[in-house]
Amino acid sequence: MKIDLGLLGLWLAVGLLFSVIVGVAGGVLAWLSGQRPAAAIIAGGMAFGGAFTLVLAVIGLFLAA
């Protein structure tokens, strides 16, 4: 399955939205577990970064196929 290059921007936008949702959920869960707000924001940022890296890797694999 190849990704149409015309739809690449749409796939990146969907991946970015997914990553933001994962980051917010990670930050909220960290805050609810008792971490200070600054540490919860950092945890959410790390979750966002990991999810977006995974999304970019998956898109890259589809482009290489």
Secondary structure, DSSP 8 states (H G I E B T S, - for coil): ----GGGHHHHHHHHHHHHHHHHHHHHHHHHHTT--HHHHHHHHHHHHHHHHHHHHHHHHHHHH-
